[in-house]
Amino acid sequence: AFHELGEKQQKELMISRLKEYSRKVYKRATKEQEEERVATICMRENAFYIDTVRDFRDRRYVYKRKLKEWQGHQREAQKANDVERVVETGKMIILYDSLQLAHKCILNSFYGYVMRRGARWFSREMAGVVTHTGANIIKRARELLERVGTPLELDTDGVWTLLPATFPENYPVKWTDDKGAEKSSVFSYPCVLLNEGVEREFSNDQYQTLRKDGKPGDYETHTECSITFEVDGPYKAMILPASTEEGKKLKKRYAVFNKDNTLAELKGFEMKRRGELKIIKVFQTQLFERFLAGSTLKECYDSVAKVADRWMSILYSHGHGVESDELLELISCSSNMSKNISDYGSQKSTAITTARRLSAFLGSEILKGKGLQCKYIISWRPSGAPKAERAIPVAIFHAEEAVQRHFLRRWCKDNTLSTLDFRDFVDWDYYIERLGANVQKIITIPAALQGLPNPYPRVEHPDWLRKRLQMRTTAQHRLSNFWQLDARKAAVADIENIGASQDHSPAAAHPTVTKQKKVPEEEPEKEAEPAVCPDSSEDYAGWLRFQKRKWKEQRLERRRRRRERGSGGGGGGGARGGGPTRGQWGGGGRARSRGNGRGHV
């Protein structure tokens, strides 16, 4: 009973029940609340921290400039067909790209350091100001880019945007220095457009720095804005998956391709995660190589559907034609235990079940310490049990037959079990569902949302998408269609006219209706309305008649103007809209899109 448990156990049970109740009733375990606060951060107190971050940022810019220089040298070597130079420049490109990425990781860790309790420079206010300012900058950047293109993906530090091919991108500038030498440089128009808005709205006009040649405590006040945008790209294509749930979008999952068909960036997919099914990783690796095939959108999806068909056929055929060791490697899951098995208590998961079952036939010594790697498959036995109880360690299939038979009968709760082939234990429906969900996210649902038929009908659309497509393709019936006269019913004779007429044919017996127009009655002559509106305090009835006549004339005039506007103009439709308001980034203007240019801002 609950009252017989210890205080610690009662508390744990109460917390778990409360979390379960919150998930069922409120669909969440925590309550989030946002509120705006005002905080003042003194740059004098945090000068060392801010200067360190700035130094790392400036050093990363140096490596990025070196990276672009060596990329230019590589292009020149490729044009000259200099193989040795191409190899040399490739090594330098890898070097400087690695250095700038390392500095990027260090810069990202500075923010986490600020939020860590006990850190020397811990400041919740500073962290809040950083996130709030960054969110406002990205928000304003999105509002500007929506006026010239289509934002595809928003991140904490950037916006992936689809820009028209005719939108200005780079401008070359030439000038002469003091010594008379001609110099040139190129600046990015979208970058300048965004940085102008950041400089105008997010500059700190009272930033203070210590004078290097002054007295101690002598500070100089100036305007500071160290946040700037950079433009990467343009790129050839960007692949965005869709969610299997209605109205939900997937965040931080995309694949970007360069113009030479190489993969520029891949984020969020299972092929980059540890512990995922290898069959899903291999499927996605082959899938992204085929996304640029074909000359039309339909040919592209047909190409990737062939990859899906290959791997789904392996699961539907229960691994027919695949060697046992390779198939076991493809469908096995892997998890690392971050804590000791005793620290998990009464928790249940596939990794915990695997660890306990490994200790059952390998010895309890393997559970000592942390970092135990658990490789397992999901079995369909025992039937109806939760997934956490159906995890079978892969190592059992490499043991002796007697050991295999003993533990498989014990875990599957079947004493008559005789087969030892792992194919007879695998829950193939579970793996088909896992891989099918990936096919839906990357292939079938995006194709349907772009107006294409299902490129791989073996994986059906979700119910919500099927209803949406049905509503899109099915024409809506008019209500009057249900009351149209049927010709067969019209030919049936009225039973009251059968005996009164000698001609018993249906056409002769059917009654005839003659429609007559109603002659309007002559209206009595109305009294002449006054030309001047009478005073309401003296003649209210006359004032009301005058106002009604005026309102009727105004109503008829409005109808006439609407008819003239509807019948006038050219053959196309029109749209009205206001120009850009003050305070928005950039100036007003129009741009026509010819083609699809892609850029990462």
DRENLO-459714 format. One record per residue: residue in three letters; x, y, z of N, C-alpha, C, CB in turn. Coordinates in steps of 0.2 Angstrom, whole numbers, plus 5000, padded with zeros to 4 digits. Glycine has a CB too. Layout:
N
AlaXYZXYZXYZXYZ ...
END
This chain:
601
Ala500449945000500050005000500450065000499550005006 Phe500150124998500550184998500850205004500150234994 His500450205010500650225016501150185019500050225021 Glu501250125017501750075019502450095016501550005018 Leu502450135011503150145007503550205011502950175000 Gly504150205010504550255013504450325011505250235013 Glu504650375014504550445012504850455005504850495017 Lys505450435004505750444997505350404992506450414997 Gln505150344993504750304988504050344986504650234990 Gln503750364992503150404991503250464986502850424998 Lys503750504988503950564984504050544976504550594987 Glu504450494975504550474968503950454965505150414968 Leu503550414968502950384965502450444964502550334970 Met502450494968501950554968502150594962501950594974 Ile502850604961503050644955502950604949503850654956 Ser503050544948502950504942502250504940503150434943 Arg501750494945501050494944500850564941500650474950 Leu501150614945500950684943501150704936501250734948 Lys501750674934501950684927501550654922502750664926 Glu501350594923500950554919500250584918500850484922 Tyr499950614924499350644923499350714919499050664930 Ser499950744920500050804916500050794909500650844919 Arg500450744907500450724900499850704897501050664899 Lys499450664901498750644898498250704897498550584902 Val498250744902497750794903497950854899497550814910 Tyr498550884901498750944898499250934892499150984903 Lys499450874890499950864885500650894886499650884878 Arg500750904892501450924894501650914901501551004892 Ala502250914903502450904910502650964913502950854910 Thr502851014910503051084913502551134910503751094912 Lys502551194913502251254911502751304910501751274917 Glu502651334904503151384901502751454902503451374894 Gln503151504904502851574904503351624902502551584911 Glu503151664898503651714895503451784898503651714888 Glu503951824900503851884902504451934901503651894910 Glu504351994899504852034898505152074904504652094892 Arg505752074904506052114910506652164907506352064915 Val506752204911507252254910507952244914507052334911 Ala508452244911509152224915509652274912509352154914 Thr510052294916510652334915511252304916510652404919 Ile511752294911512352254912512952304911512352194906 Cys513352304916513852354915514452324911514152374922 Met514652354906515252324902515852334906515252364895 Arg515952384911516552384914516652324919516552444919 Glu516152294921516252234925516352174921515552224930 Asn516152174915516252114911516652124905515552094908 Ala517152174906517552194900517952134898517952254902 Phe518252094902518752044900518351994896519052014907 Tyr517751974899517351924895517151944888516751904900 Ile516952004888516752034881517252034876516352104882 Asp517852064879518452064875518751994872519052104878 Thr518651944877518851884875518451854869518851834881 Val517751864870517351844865517451874858516551854867 Arg517551944858517751984852518351954849517752054854 Asp518851944853519551914850519451854847520051914856 Phe519051804850518951744846518551754840518551694851 Arg518051794840517651814834518151834828517151854835 Asp518551884830519051914825519551864822519351974828 Arg519751824827520251774824519851724819520551734830 Arg519251704821518851664816518751704810518151644819 Tyr518651764809518551804803519251794799518451874804 Val519851804803520451794799520451724795521051804804 Tyr520351674799520351604796519851604790520251554801 Lys519251634791518751624785518951664779518051654788 Arg519351724780519651754774520151714771519951824777 Lys520551684775521051634772520751584768521551604778 Leu520151554771519851504768519551524761519251474772 Lys519351584760519051604754519651624749518651674755 Glu520251644752520751654747521051584744521351684751 Trp521051534748521351474746520851444741521551424751 Gln520151454742519651424738519751464731518951444741 Gly519951524731520051564725520651534721520151634726 His521251514725521751484722521651414719522351474728 Gln521151384722521051314720520651324713520551274725 Arg520151364713519851374706520351394701519351434707 Glu520851434702521351454697521751394695521751514700 Ala521851354700522251294698521851244694522551254705 Gln521251234696520751194692520751214685520151184695 Lys520751284684520651314677521351294673520551384677 Ala521951304677522551284673522751214673523051324677 Asn522251164676522451094676523051074679522451074668 Asp523251114685523851104689523651054694524151164692 Val523750984694523550934698523850944705523650864696 Glu524550964705524850964712524651024715525650974710 Arg524451084712524251144715523551134718524251204710 Val523151094714522451074717522451034723522051034711 Val522950994724522950954730523250994736523450894729 Glu523751034734523951084739523451134742524551124737 Thr523051164737522551204740522051174743522251244734 Gly521851104741521351074745521551054752521251004742 Lys522151044753522451034760522351094764523151004760 Met522551154761522451214765521751234766522851274761 Ile521351224762520651234763520351194769520151214756 Ile520551134769520351084775520651114781520551014774 Leu521251144781521551164787521151234790522251184786 Tyr521051284785520751344788520051334789520851394782 Asp519651284786518951274787518951234794518651224782 Ser519351194796519351164802519551214808519951104803 Leu519951264807520151314812519551354813520751354809 Gln519251374808518651424809518051384812518451454802 Leu517951324811517451284814517651274821517351214811 Ala518251264823518451254830518351314834519151234830 His518451374831518351444834517551454835518651494830 Lys517151424830516451434831516151394837516151414824 Cys516451334838516251294843516451324850516551224843 Ile517051354850517251394856516751444858517951414856 Leu516651484852516151544853515451524856516151584847 Asn515251464853514551444855514651424863514351384851 Ser515151394865515251374872515251434877515851334873 Phe515451494875515451554879514751564882515751614875 Tyr514251554878513551574880513351524885513051574874 Gly513451454884513351404889513751424896513551334887 Tyr514351444895514651464901514351514905515451484899 Val514051564902513751624905513151594909513451674900 Met512751544906512151514910512351464915511751484904 Arg512951444916513151394921513251424928513751354918 Arg512851394932512851414939513551394942512251384943 Gly513851444946514451434948515051454944514551364950 Ala514951474938515451504933515651574936515151504926 Arg516251594934516551654936516151714933517251664935 Trp515951704927515551754923514851734923515851764916 Phe514551704927513851684927513451744928513651634933 Ser512951754923512551814923511851794919512851874920 Arg511351784923510751764920510451824916510151744925 Glu510551884918510351944915510651954908510452004919 Met511351934908511751944902511451894897512451934903 Ala511351834899511051774894510451794892511051714898 Gly509951824896509351844894509351904888508951864899 Val509751954889509852004885510151974878510352064887 Val510551934878510851904872510351864868511451854874 Thr509951824871509451784868508851834865509151734872 His508651884869508151924867508351964861507951974873 Thr508951994862509152034856509251994850509852074858 Gly509551934850509651894845508951874842510051834846 Ala508451854846507851844843507451904839507351814849 Asn507551964842507252024839507652034832507352084843 Ile508252024832508652034825508451984820509452024827 Ile508351924822508151864817507451884815508251794820 Lys507051904820506351924818506251974813505951944824 Arg506652034814506652084809506952064803507052144812 Ala507452024803507752004796507251964793508351964798 Arg506851914796506351874792505851924789506051824797 Glu505651974793505152024790505352054784504952074795 Leu506052074784506252104778506352054772506952134779 Leu506551994773506651944768506051914765507151884771 Glu505451924769504851904767504551954761504351894772 Arg504852014761504652064756505052054750504752134759 Val505552014750505952004744506051934742506652034744 Gly505851884746505951814745505551774749506651794745 Thr505751714750505351664754505851634759505051604750 Pro505751654766506151614771505951544772506151654778 Leu506451504772506351424772506451404779506851394767 Glu507051424782507151394789507551444793507651334788 Leu507251454799507551504804507951464809506951544807 Asp508551494811508951464816509051524821509551434813 Thr509451514826509551564831510051614829509851534838 Asp510451594824510951644821510951654813511651624823 Gly510351634810510351634803509651624800510851594800 Val509651644794508951634790509151604783508551694789 Trp508851544782508951514775508351544771508951434775 Thr508551574765508051614761508051594754508151684762 Leu507551584751507451584744507351644741506851534742 Leu507851674737507851734734507751734726508551774735 Pro507451784723507351774716508051784713506851834714 Ala508051754707508651754703508851824701508651704697 Thr508351864700508451934698508651984703507851964694 Phe508651964710508752004715509552024715508551974722 Pro509752084716510452094716510852064722510552174717 Glu511352034720511751994725512452024727511851924722 Asn512852034722513552064723513652124719514152004722 Tyr514052174722514152234718514952244718513852294721 Pro515252244712515952264712516152334713516352234706 Val516552354717516752424718517552434717516552454726 Lys517652484713518352504711518552574714518552494704 Trp519152584716519352654719520052654718519052664726 Thr520352714719521052734719521252754726521252784714 Asp521752724729522052744735522452804735522452684739 Asp522752824741523152884741523752884736523352904748 Lys524052824735524652814731524452814724525052754734 Gly523852814722523652814715523552744712524152844711 Ala523552694717523452624715522752604714523852574719 Glu522552574709521852554709521652484713521652544701 Lys521152484716520952434720520252414719521052444728 Ser520052354721519352334719519152284725519252304712 Ser518452284726518152244731517452224729518252264738 Val517152174732516452164731516152164737516452094727 Phe515552194737515152194743514452154742515052264746 Ser514152124747513552094746512952134747513452024750 Tyr512452144742511952184743511452164749511552194737 Pro511252094749510852074755511152084761510652004754 Cys511852074762512152084768512152154770512852054767 Val512252204766512252274768511552294770512552314762 Leu511052264767510352284768510152264775509852254763 Leu510352204777510252174784510652214789510352104784 Asn511352224788511752254793511552324794512452254790 Glu511252364789511052434790510452434795510852464783 Gly510052384795509452384800509752364807508952334798 Val510252324807510552304814510852364817510952244813 Glu511252404813511652454815511152514817512052484809 Arg510652524814510152574816509752564822509652594810 Glu509552504823509052484828509352454834508552444826 Phe509952424834510252384839510952404841510252314837 Ser511152464840511752494842511752514849512052554837 Asn512252514853512352534860512652604860512652484864 Asp512352654861512652724860513052744866512052774859 Gln513052704872513352724878513852674880512852734883 Tyr514152644875514652584877515352624879514852544870 Gln515652594884516252624887516752574887516052654894 Thr517352604885517952564885518552604889518252544878 Leu518952564892519552594895520052624891519852544900 Arg520252684892520752714887521452684889520852794889 Lys521752664883522452634884522952674887522652594878 Asp522952744884523452784886523252834891523652824880 Gly522652824894522352874899522552844906521652874898 Lys522252884911522352864918521852804920522152924923 Pro522052774926521552714928520852744929521852684934 Gly520352714927519652734928519452784923519652764934 Asp519852804918519652844912519352804907520352884910 Tyr518752814905518352774900518152824895517752744903 Glu518152794889517852824883517252804881518452824877 Thr516752844879516052824877515952834870515552874881 His515752774867515652774859515052734858516352754856 Thr514852734851514352684849514652624847513952714843 Glu514352564849514552494848514052454845514852464854 Cys514252424840513752374837514152314833513252404831 Ser514352264837514752214834514352154831515152184840 Ile513752154830513352104827513252124820512652094831 Thr513452074816513452084808513252024805514152114805 Phe512852024799512651974795513251954790511951984792 Glu513251894789513651864783513251824778514251824786 Val513351824772512951794767513451734765512851844761 Asp513151674765513451614762512951594756513451554768 Gly513351564751512951544745513051584739512151534747 Pro512651584734512051544734512151464733511551564728 Tyr511651424735511651354734511251334729511551324741 Lys511351264727510851244722510251214724511251184719 Ala510151184730509551154732509551144740509351084729 Met508951144743508851134750508351084751508751204754 Ile508451034755507950984756507650984763508250904755 Leu507050994763506651004770506250944771506351074770 Pro506250914776505750854777505150884780506050804782 Ala504650844780503950864783503750814789503350854778 Ser503350844793503150804799502550754798502950854805 Thr502550704801501950654800501350674804502150584802 Glu501450724808500850754812500550814808501050764819 Glu499950824808499650884805499750944809498850874804 Gly499951004805500051064808500751074812499551084813 Lys501151024812501851024815502351024810501850964820 Lys502851064812503451074807504051054811503551154805 Leu504551024807505150994810505651054810505450934806 Lys506051064816506551114816507251084816506451154823 Lys507651124813508351114812508551044809508751114819 Arg508151034803508250974799508250994792507750924801 Tyr508850994789508851014782509550984779508851084781 Ala509550984772510150964768510251014763510050884766 Val510851044762510951094757511551064753511251154761 Phe511351084746511851054741512151114738511451014736 Asn512851114736513151164732513051154725513951154733 Lys513251204721513051204714513451144710513251264711 Asp513951114713514351064710514050994713515051064712 Asn513450994716513050934718513350904724513050884712 Thr513850934727514150914734513650934739514850934735 Leu513650894745513250914751513650964755513150844755 Ala513351024755513651084759513551074766513451144756 Glu512951054768512751054776512151004777512551124778 Leu512250964782511750924784511650924791511950844782 Lys510950934793510850944800510250914802510751024801 Gly510250884808509650854811509450784809509150894810 Phe509650754804509450694801509750634805509650684794 Glu509450574805509650514809510350494807509150464808 Met510550504801511250484798511750514802511350494791 Lys511650564806512150604810512150584817512150674809 Arg511650544819511550534826511850464828510750534828 Arg512050464834512250394837511650354840512750414843 Gly511750294839511150244842510650234837510950274848 Glu510550264831510050254827510150194823509950314822 Leu509550164820509650104816510050114810508950084813 Lys510550074809510950074803510650074796511550024803 Ile510050034796509750034790509450104788509149984790 Ile509250144793508950214792509550254790508650244798 Lys510150244793510750284791510950274784511350274796 Val510950214782511250194775510650214770511350114774 Phe510050214772509550234767509550304766508850214771 Gln509650344771509750424770510350444767509750454777 Thr510950404768511550414764511450414757512050374767 Gln511150354755510950344748510450394745510850274746 Leu509950414749509450454747509650524745508850454752 Phe510050554749510250624747510650624741510650654753 Glu511050574739511350574733510950574727511850514733 Arg510350554728509850544722509350604721509450484722 Phe509350654726508950704726509050754720508950744733 Leu509650754718509750804712509650764705510450834713 Ala509450704705509350674699508750694696509350594700 Gly508650694689508050714685508050784684507450694689 Ser507650804678507650874676506950904679507650874669 Thr506550864681505850894684505750864691505250874679 Leu505350894694505150874701504950804702504650924704 Lys504550784697504250714697504850664696503750704692 Glu505250684691505850634690506250634696506250654684 Cys506350684700506750684706506450634711506850754709 Tyr505750644712505450604717505450524715504750624719 Asp505350514709505350444706506050414707505250444699 Ser506650454707507250434708507350414715507750484706 Val507150454720507250434727506750384729507150504731 Ala506250374726505750324727506050254726505050324724 Lys506550244721506850184720507250164726507250194713 Val507650214729508050194734507550174740508450264737 Ala507050204741506550184747506350114745505950234747 Asp506150094739505950034737506449974739505650034730 Arg507049994738507549944739507549924746508249964736 Trp507649974751507649954758507049934761507950014761 Met506449954758505849934761505749854759505249974759 Ser505949844753505849774751506249724755506049764743 Ile506849744757507249704762506849684768507949734764 Leu506549734771506149724777505549684776505949794780 Tyr505149694770504549654768504749584767504249694762 Ser505349574764505549504763505849464769505949504757 His505949504774506249474780506949464779505849414783 Gly507249504775508049504774508249454769508349484780 His507749434764507949384759508449414755507249364755 Gly508949374754509549384749510049424753509349424744 Val510049434760510549474763510849424768510249534767 Glu511449434769511849384774511649404781512549394773 Ser511649354785511349354792511749414796511449294796 Asp512449414796512849454799512649534797513549444799 Glu512649544791512449604788511749624790512549604780 Leu511249584789510649604791510549614799510149544789 Leu510849574803510849594810511149664812511249534814 Glu511749674808512049744809511549804807512649744805 Leu511149784802510749844799510149854804510449824792 Ile509849804807509249814811509349824818508749754810 Ser509949814820510149824828510149894830510749784829 Cys509949904836509949974839510549974844509349994842 Ser510850034845511450034850511250094854512050044846 Ser511450084861511350134866511950134871510650134869 Asn512150184873512650184878512350214885513250234876 Met512550174890512250184897512650244900512250124902 Ser512350304901512750354904512850354911512450424902 Lys512450314915512550304922512550224924511950334926 Asn512650214930512650144932511950114932512950144939 Ile511950054931511250024930510850034937511349954929 Ser511150034943510850044949510550114950511250024955 Asp510750164946510550234947509850244943511050284944 Tyr509650194939509050204935508450184939509050164929 Gly508550144945508050124949507550084945507650184952 Ser506850104946506350064943506150094936505750074947 Gln506550134932506450154926506450094921506950204924 Lys506050104915506050054910506250084903505350014910 Ser506650044900506850064893507150004890507350124893 Thr507250004883507549954879508249944881507449964872 Ala508650004882509349994884509449964891509650064884 Ile508949984896509049954903508849884903508549994908 Thr508349864899508249784898508749754895507549784894 Thr509049784890509649744887510249734892509849784881 Ala510349794895510949784900510849734905511049854904 Arg510249724908510049674913510149604910509349684916 Arg509949604904509949534901510649514899509449534895 Leu511049564897511749554896512149524902512149614893 Ser511949554908512249534914512049464916512049584920 Ala511449444913511149374915511549314913510449374913 Phe511849324906512249274904512949284902511949254897 Leu513149354904513849374903514149384910513949434899 Gly513749394915514049404922513849474924514749394922 Ser513849484930513649554933514249604933513349544940 Glu514849574931515449624931515349674926516049584930 Ile514949664920514949714915514549774917514649674909 Leu514149764922513749824924514049874929513149794928 Lys514649854931515049894935515349954931515649864938 Gly515250014933515450074930514950104925516150064926 Lys515150144921514750184916514950164909514750254917 Gly514550184904514750184897514650114894515450204896 Leu514250074897514050004894513650014887513649964899 Gln513949984882513649984875513149924875514149984870 Cys512549944873511949894873511749894865511349914877 Lys511849834862511549824855511049774856512149804850 Tyr510449784853509849744853509449744847509449764860 Ile509049704847508449704842507849694845508549644837 Ile507249714842506649714845506249654842506249784843 Ser506049614847505749554845504949554846505949494850 Trp504549514842503849514843503649474849503549494836 Arg504049434852503949394858504149424864504149324857 Pro503849424870503149394870502649434867502949384878 Ser502149404864501649444860501249494865501149394857 Gly501149554863500749604867501149634873500149564870 Ala501749624874502149654879502449724877502749604881 Pro502549764881502849834879503549824875502949874885 Lys503649874872504249874868504949864872504349934863 Ala504849894878505449894882505649824885505349934888 Glu505049774885505149714887505349664882504549684891 Arg505349684876505449644870506149654867504949654865 Ala506649684870507249694868507749634869507649764871 Ile508049614864508449554865509149574863508249494860 Pro509649564867510349574865510649544859510849564871 Val510949574855511249544849511749494851511549594844 Ala512149504856512649454858512449384860513049474865 Ile511749374861511449304863511549264856510749314865 Phe511449294850511449254844512149234842511149294839 His512649254846513349224845513549184850513849284844 Ala513149164855513349114860513149044858512949134866 Glu513348994862513248924860512448914860513548884866 Glu512248854856511548844855511248834862511548784850 Ala511548794866511148784873511048844876511548734877 Val511548884876511448954880510948994876512148994880 Gln510948994870510449034866509749004868510549024858 Arg509648944867508948914868508748924875508948834867 His509148924880508948934887508649004888509548924892 Phe509049054886508949124888508349154883509549174887 Leu508349124877507749144872507149124875507949124865 Arg507149064877506449034880506249074886506548964882 Arg506749094890506649134896506349204895507249134901 Trp506749234890506549304888505849304884507049344884 Cys505749264880505149254876504549224879505249224869 Lys504749194885504149164889503849114885503649214892 Asp504249064882503949014878504448954879503849034870 Asn504248904883504648844884504648794879504348804890 Thr504248804874504248754868504648784862503548744866 Leu504948844863505348874858505948824855505648944860 Ser505948814849506448774846506948814841506148714842 Thr506648864837507048894832507548944836506648934827 Leu508148954832508648994835508849044829509248954837 Asp508449044824508649094819508349164821508349074812 Phe508749214821508549284823507949314819509149334824 Arg507949294813507349314808506649294811507449284801 Asp506649244815506049214817505849254824506049144819 Phe506249294826506149334832506049414831506749334837 Val506249434825506249504824505549534823506649524817 Asp505349584826504749614825504749664818504449664831 Trp504649624813504749664806504249714805504649614800 Asp503649714808503149774808503449834811502449754811 Tyr503749824816504049884820504649914815504449864827 Tyr505049874812505549904808505249934802506049854806 Ile504749904799504449934793504150004795503849884790 Glu503850004801503550064803504050124804503150054810 Arg504650104807505150154808505450174801505750114812 Leu505650134797505850154790505350194786506150094786 Gly504650164787504150194783504050274785503550154784 Ala504150284792504050354794504550394791504150354802 Asn505150374790505650414787505550424779506350374787 Val505250374776505050384769504450434769504750314766 Gln504050434773503450484773503750554774502950474779 Lys504250564779504450634781504850664775504950624787 Ile505250614771505750644766505450644759506350604767 Ile505050594758504850584751504050594750504950514749 Thr503650554753502950554751502550614753502650494754 Ile502650634759502250694762502450754758502350704769 Pro503150774757503350834754503150834746504150834754 Ala503150774743502850764736502150784736502950694734 Ala501750754741501050774741500850844742500650734746 Leu501250874746501150954748501350994742501550974754 Gln501750964737501951004731501550984725502750984730 Gly500950944726500550934721500650874717500450994717 Leu501050824719501250764715500950704718502050754715 Pro500750654714500550594717501050554721500250544711 Asn500850514725501250474729501850434725500850424734 Pro502450454726502950424722503150354724503650464722 Tyr502950334730503050264733502350244736503650264738 Pro501850214732501250204735501250144741500750184730 Arg501850114741501850054746501850084753502550024745 Val502050144754501950184760501350234759502650224762 Glu500850224763500250264762500350334766499650224765 His499950374764499950444767499550434774499550494762 Pro499750484778499350484785498650504783499650534790 Asp498150494788497450504787497350574786497050484793 Trp497650624790497550694789497750714782497950734794 Leu498250694779498450714772498050684767499250694771 Arg497750624768497350594763496650634763497250514765 Lys496450654769495850694769495950764766495550704776 Arg496550794767496650854763496750844756497350884766 Leu497050794753497050784746496350774743497550724745 Gln495950734747495350724745494850784744494950674749 Met494950824749494550894748494850934743494650924755 Arg495450924741495750964736495550944729496550964736 Thr495450874728495350854722494550844720495650784721 Thr494150834726493450824725493050894724493150784731 Ala492650894719492250954718491750964722492050964710 Gln491551024725490951034729490351034725491051094733 His489850994728489150994724488751054726488850934726 Arg488351084721487951134722487251104726487751174716 Leu487051144730486451124734485851114729486251174739 Ser485751154724485251154719485251084715485251214715 Asn485851054715485850994711485450934714486550964710 Phe485250944720484850884723484150894722485050884731 Trp483850954719483150964718483050964710482951024721 Gln483450944706483350944699482850884697483950924695 Leu482350904692481850854690482150794686481350894686 Asp481950734688482150674685481650664679482150614690 Ala481950654673481550644667481050574668481950634661 Arg481350524671480850464672480250484677481350404675 Lys480350524682479850534686479350584683480050564693 Ala479550624678479150674675478650634670479550724671 Ala478850574668478450544663477850494666478850494659 Val477850494673477350454676476650494677477550434684 Ala476150464675475450494675475150504682474950454671 Asp474750554683474450564690473850524690474250644690 Ile473850494696473250434697472550464697473350404704 Glu472450534698471850564698471550574691471850634702 Asn472050574686471850584679471750524675472350634676 Ile471850464678471750404674471050394672472050344679 Gly470550394676469850384674469550444670469450374680 Ala469750504671469450554667469650564660469650624671 Ser470150534658470450544651470450474648471150574651 Gln470250474641470250414637470950394635469850424631 Asp471350444634472050434632472450424639472350494628 His472750364640473050344646473850344645472850274648 Ser474050374640474750384639475050434644474950414632 Pro475650424647475850464652475950534650476550444654 Ala476050554644476150614641475550654641476450624634 Ala474950624640474350654639474050664646473850614635 Ala474150624651473950624658474250674662473950554661 His474850694660475250734664474950804664476050744662 Pro474850834670474550904670475050954667474350924677 Thr474651014664475051064661474951124665474851074654 Val475551164666475551224670475651284666476051214676 Thr475251334666475351394662475551444667474751414658 Lys476151484665476451534669476151604666477151534670 Gln475851644671475651704668476051764672474851714669 Lys476151814669476451874672475951914676476851914667 Lys476151934681475751974685475752044683475951974693 Val475252074682475152144680475252194686474552164676 Pro475752234686475752274691475252334692476452314691 Glu474952344698474452394699474752464699474152374706 Glu474352504696474552574696474652604703474052614691 Glu475252634704475352664710475052734710476052664712 Pro474752754716474552824717475052874716474152834723 Glu474952924713475352984712475653004719475153044708 Lys476353004719476653034726476753104725477352994727 Glu476653134731476753204732477553224730476553234739 Ala477653284728478353304726478753314732478253364722 Glu479353274732479753284738480053354738480353224738 Pro480153384744480453444744481253444742480453474751 Ala481453494739482153504737482653514742482253554731 Val482353544748482753564753482553514759482753634755 Cys483053494763482953444769482553494774483553414771 Pro481953464776481653504781481953494788480853484782 Asp481753534793482053534800481753474803481953604803 Ser482153434807481853374810481453394816482453334812 Ser481653454819481253474825480553494823481653524829 Glu480453524817479753544815479353494811479853614811 Asp479753464806479353414802479753344802479253434795 Tyr479753304807480153244808479953194802480053214814 Ala479353184800479153134795479453164788478353134795 Gly479353224787479653244781480453244780479453324779 Trp480753254786481453244786481653174785481753274793 Leu481253134788481453054787481353034780481053014792 Arg480853054777480753044770481253064765480053064767 Phe481453124767482053154763482653114764482153234765 Gln482853094770483453054771483452994768483553054779 Lys482852954768482752894765482852894758482052864767 Arg482652944755482752954747483452964746482353014745 Lys483753004750484553024749484952954750484753074754 Trp484752914755485152854757485052804751484852824763 Lys484452804748484352754742484752774736483552754741 Glu484752844735485152864729485952854730485052944728 Gln486152864737486852844738486952774737487052864745 Arg486552734739486652654739486652634731486052624742 Leu486252664727486252644720486852674717485652674717 Glu487052734719487752754716488352714718487852834719 Arg488352684724488852644726488852574722488852624733 Arg488252554721488252494717488452504709487452464717 Arg488252564707488452574700489252584699488152644697 Arg489552614704490252614704490652554705490552664710 Arg490352504709490652444710490552404703490252404715 Arg490052404700489952374693490452404688489252384691 Glu490552464688491052494683491752474685490952574684 Arg491952464691492552444693492652374691492752454700 Gly492152334692492152264691492252244683491552224693 Ser491852284679491952274672492452314668491252294669 Gly492752354672493352394669494052364670493352464671 Gly494552394667495252364668495452314663495352334675 Gly496052284664496252234659495952164660497052224659 Gly496252114657496052044658496252014664496252004652 Gly496752034667497052004673496752034680497852004674 Gly496851994685496652014692497152064694496551954696 Gly496952104699497352154702497452144710497152224701 Ala497852174713497952174720498152244722498452124723 Arg497852264728498052334731498452314737497452374732 Gly498952364739499352354745499752414746499752294744 Gly499852424752500252484754500952474754500052504761 Gly501352524753502052524753502352504760502352584750 Pro503052504760503352494767503252554771504052484766 Thr503152534778503052584783503752604786502552564788 Arg503752664789504352684793504552634798504252754795 Gly505152624799505352584804505552514802504852574810 Gln505352494795505552434792506152434789504952414787 Trp506552374789507152374786507152384778507552314788 Gly507552414775507652424768507052464765507552354765 Gly507152484759506652524755506152484752507052574751 Gly505652514749505052484746505252474738504452524746 Gly504952424735505152414728504752344726505852404727 Arg504852334720504552274717505052234714503952284712 Ala505052164714505452124710505152064707506052094715 Arg505252044701504951994697505451934698504852004690 Ser505151874699505651814700505651774694505351774706 Arg506251764691506351724685506851674687506651764679 Gly506651614689507051564691507151564699507751564688 Asn507451514702507551504709508251514711507251444711 Gly508451574714509151574717509051564724509351644715 Arg509551534727509551514734510151544738509551434735 Gly509951574743510551604747510451594755510551674746 His510951584758510951574766511151644769511351514768 Val510751674773510851734776510951724783510351794775 
END
